[in-house]
Amino acid sequence: METYDPKKSATDVRQANPRKMNARVLVTSLIGIVVAFAIIYLIYTLTQSNPT
């Protein structure tokens, strides 16, 4: 693999991501999971009958 920084090896070049796309994907998917569980919980609680 050709690198454009003479001080970095091929492994070092592959490690960095200046746009932080991995973090964006993780945060977005975590928020999506929390929202999905909140909707499921809300539907579950609204469909339960009141105890007498």
DSSP file (Angstrom, degrees, kcal/mol; ACC not computed):
  #  RESIDUE AA STRUCTURE BP1 BP2  ACC     N-H-->O    O-->H-N    N-H-->O    O-->H-N    TCO  KAPPA ALPHA  PHI   PSI    X-CA   Y-CA   Z-CA
    1    1 A M              0   0    0      0, 0.0     2,-0.4     0, 0.0     9,-0.1   0.000 360.0 360.0 360.0 127.3    0.0    0.0    0.0
    2    2 A E        -     0   0    0      8,-0.0     2,-0.3     2,-0.0     0, 0.0  -0.645 360.0-158.9 -82.2 130.9    1.4    3.3   -1.0
    3    3 A T        -     0   0    0     -2,-0.4     7,-0.1     1,-0.1     6,-0.0  -0.829  17.4-153.8-109.6 150.1    1.4    6.0    1.7
    4    4 A Y  S    S+     0   0    0     -2,-0.3    -1,-0.1     1,-0.1     3,-0.1   0.404  82.4  71.2-100.6   0.0    1.5    9.7    1.2
    5    5 A D    >   -     0   0    0      3,-0.2     3,-1.6     1,-0.1    -1,-0.1  -0.962  67.5-158.6-115.6 113.7    3.1   10.4    4.5
    6    6 A P  T 3  S+     0   0    0      0, 0.0    -1,-0.1     0, 0.0    -3,-0.0   0.703  90.2  57.6 -67.0 -17.4    6.7    9.3    4.7
    7    7 A K  T 3  S+     0   0    0      2,-0.1     2,-0.4    -3,-0.1    -3,-0.0   0.527  99.1  70.3 -89.6  -5.5    6.6    9.1    8.5
    8    8 A K  S <  S-     0   0    0     -3,-1.6    -3,-0.2     4,-0.0     2,-0.1  -0.873  72.2-136.8-116.2 145.3    3.7    6.7    8.7
    9    9 A S     >  -     0   0    0     -2,-0.4     4,-2.0     1,-0.1     5,-0.2  -0.329  37.8 -97.1 -84.8 176.8    3.5    3.0    7.8
   10   10 A A  H  > S+     0   0    0      1,-0.2     4,-1.6     2,-0.2     5,-0.1   0.865 125.4  51.8 -64.0 -36.3    0.6    1.5    5.9
   11   11 A T  H  > S+     0   0    0      1,-0.2     4,-1.0     2,-0.2    -1,-0.2   0.906 108.8  50.0 -67.5 -41.5   -1.0    0.3    9.1
   12   12 A D  H  > S+     0   0    0      1,-0.2     4,-0.9     2,-0.2     3,-0.5   0.887 108.7  52.6 -64.2 -38.6   -0.8    3.8   10.7
   13   13 A V  H  < S+     0   0    0     -4,-2.0     3,-0.3     1,-0.2    -1,-0.2   0.883 108.3  50.6 -65.8 -37.8   -2.4    5.4    7.6
   14   14 A R  H  < S+     0   0    0     -4,-1.6    -1,-0.2     1,-0.2    -2,-0.2   0.694 100.9  64.9 -74.3 -18.4   -5.3    3.0    7.7
   15   15 A Q  H  < S+     0   0    0     -4,-1.0    -1,-0.2    -3,-0.5    -2,-0.2   0.851  86.9  77.6 -76.0 -34.6   -6.1    3.6   11.4
   16   16 A A     <  +     0   0    0     -4,-0.9     0, 0.0    -3,-0.3     0, 0.0  -0.472  47.1 178.5 -85.6 146.8   -7.1    7.3   11.2
   17   17 A N    >   -     0   0    0     -2,-0.2     3,-1.6     1,-0.1     5,-0.1  -0.809   8.5-168.8-142.3  98.9  -10.4    8.6   10.0
   18   18 A P  T 3  S+     0   0    0      0, 0.0    -1,-0.1     0, 0.0    -2,-0.0   0.752  87.3  55.0 -66.2 -23.2  -10.5   12.5   10.3
   19   19 A R  T 3  S-     0   0    0      1,-0.0     5,-0.1     5,-0.0     0, 0.0   0.528 100.3-135.1 -87.3  -4.5  -14.3   12.6    9.6
   20   20 A K    <>  +     0   0    0     -3,-1.6     4,-1.9     1,-0.1     5,-0.1   0.878  44.0 160.5  56.1  44.0  -15.0   10.2   12.5
   21   21 A M  H  >  +     0   0    0      1,-0.2     4,-2.3     2,-0.2     5,-0.2   0.849  68.6  56.7 -66.8 -34.1  -17.4    8.1   10.4
   22   22 A N  H  > S+     0   0    0      1,-0.2     4,-2.2     2,-0.2    -1,-0.2   0.920 108.1  47.4 -63.7 -41.8  -17.2    5.1   12.7
   23   23 A A  H  > S+     0   0    0      2,-0.2     4,-2.8     1,-0.2     5,-0.3   0.889 110.3  53.0 -65.8 -39.0  -18.3    7.2   15.7
   24   24 A R  H  X S+     0   0    0     -4,-1.9     4,-2.6     1,-0.2     5,-0.2   0.925 110.0  47.4 -62.3 -43.9  -21.1    8.7   13.7
   25   25 A V  H  X S+     0   0    0     -4,-2.3     4,-2.4     2,-0.2     5,-0.2   0.918 113.9  47.4 -64.3 -43.4  -22.4    5.2   12.8
   26   26 A L  H  X S+     0   0    0     -4,-2.2     4,-2.2     2,-0.2    -2,-0.2   0.923 114.8  44.9 -65.3 -44.4  -22.1    4.0   16.3
   27   27 A V  H  X S+     0   0    0     -4,-2.8     4,-2.4     2,-0.2    -2,-0.2   0.919 114.4  49.1 -66.9 -42.9  -23.9    7.0   17.9
   28   28 A T  H  X S+     0   0    0     -4,-2.6     4,-2.2    -5,-0.3    -2,-0.2   0.913 113.1  46.2 -63.6 -43.0  -26.6    7.0   15.2
   29   29 A S  H  X S+     0   0    0     -4,-2.4     4,-2.2    -5,-0.2    -1,-0.2   0.873 111.3  52.5 -69.4 -35.1  -27.3    3.3   15.7
   30   30 A L  H  X S+     0   0    0     -4,-2.2     4,-2.3    -5,-0.2    -2,-0.2   0.922 110.6  47.4 -64.1 -43.7  -27.3    3.6   19.5
   31   31 A I  H  X S+     0   0    0     -4,-2.4     4,-2.4     1,-0.2    -2,-0.2   0.905 111.2  52.3 -63.1 -40.5  -29.9    6.4   19.3
   32   32 A G  H  X S+     0   0    0     -4,-2.2     4,-2.3     1,-0.2    -2,-0.2   0.894 109.6  48.3 -62.4 -40.7  -32.0    4.4   16.9
   33   33 A I  H  X S+     0   0    0     -4,-2.2     4,-2.5     2,-0.2    -1,-0.2   0.912 111.5  49.6 -66.7 -42.2  -32.0    1.4   19.2
   34   34 A V  H  X S+     0   0    0     -4,-2.3     4,-2.1     1,-0.2    -2,-0.2   0.916 112.5  47.5 -63.2 -42.5  -32.9    3.5   22.2
   35   35 A V  H  X S+     0   0    0     -4,-2.4     4,-2.3     2,-0.2    -2,-0.2   0.901 110.8  51.8 -65.1 -40.9  -35.8    5.1   20.3
   36   36 A A  H  X S+     0   0    0     -4,-2.3     4,-2.4     1,-0.2    -2,-0.2   0.924 111.3  46.4 -62.5 -44.7  -37.0    1.7   19.0
   37   37 A F  H  X S+     0   0    0     -4,-2.5     4,-2.6     1,-0.2    -1,-0.2   0.868 110.9  53.4 -66.2 -35.1  -37.1    0.3   22.6
   38   38 A A  H  X S+     0   0    0     -4,-2.1     4,-2.4     2,-0.2    -2,-0.2   0.906 110.4  46.8 -65.0 -40.9  -38.9    3.5   23.8
   39   39 A I  H  X S+     0   0    0     -4,-2.3     4,-2.5     2,-0.2     5,-0.2   0.914 112.9  49.0 -66.6 -42.7  -41.6    3.1   21.1
   40   40 A I  H  X S+     0   0    0     -4,-2.4     4,-2.5     2,-0.2    -2,-0.2   0.923 113.2  47.4 -62.3 -43.7  -42.0   -0.6   21.9
   41   41 A Y  H  X S+     0   0    0     -4,-2.6     4,-2.6     2,-0.2     5,-0.2   0.906 111.8  50.6 -64.3 -41.5  -42.2    0.2   25.7
   42   42 A L  H  X S+     0   0    0     -4,-2.4     4,-2.1     2,-0.2    -2,-0.2   0.916 112.3  46.1 -63.3 -44.3  -44.8    2.9   25.0
   43   43 A I  H  X S+     0   0    0     -4,-2.5     4,-1.5     2,-0.2    -1,-0.2   0.910 112.7  51.4 -64.2 -42.0  -46.9    0.7   22.9
   44   44 A Y  H  X S+     0   0    0     -4,-2.5     4,-0.5    -5,-0.2    -2,-0.2   0.921 113.2  43.8 -61.7 -44.3  -46.7   -2.1   25.4
   45   45 A T  H >< S+     0   0    0     -4,-2.6     3,-0.5     1,-0.2    -1,-0.2   0.843 112.4  51.9 -73.8 -31.9  -47.7    0.2   28.3
   46   46 A L  H 3< S+     0   0    0     -4,-2.1    -1,-0.2     1,-0.2    -2,-0.2   0.770 107.6  52.4 -75.0 -24.3  -50.6    1.8   26.4
   47   47 A T  H 3< S+     0   0    0     -4,-1.5     2,-0.2    -5,-0.2    -1,-0.2   0.549  87.2 100.8 -89.4  -6.2  -52.1   -1.5   25.4
   48   48 A Q  S << S-     0   0    0     -3,-0.5     2,-0.2    -4,-0.5    -3,-0.0  -0.551  74.5-122.8 -77.9 142.5  -52.3   -2.9   28.9
   49   49 A S        -     0   0    0     -2,-0.2    -1,-0.1     1,-0.1    -2,-0.1  -0.495  31.6 -99.2 -80.7 155.5  -55.6   -2.7   30.7
   50   50 A N        -     0   0    0     -2,-0.2     2,-0.2     1,-0.1    -1,-0.1  -0.524  38.4-115.0 -73.9 137.5  -56.0   -0.9   34.0
   51   51 A P              0   0    0      0, 0.0    -1,-0.1     0, 0.0    -3,-0.0  -0.485 360.0 360.0 -71.6 143.9  -55.9   -3.1   37.1
   52   52 A T              0   0    0     -2,-0.2    -2,-0.0     0, 0.0     0, 0.0   0.423 360.0 360.0-104.2 360.0  -59.1   -3.2   39.0
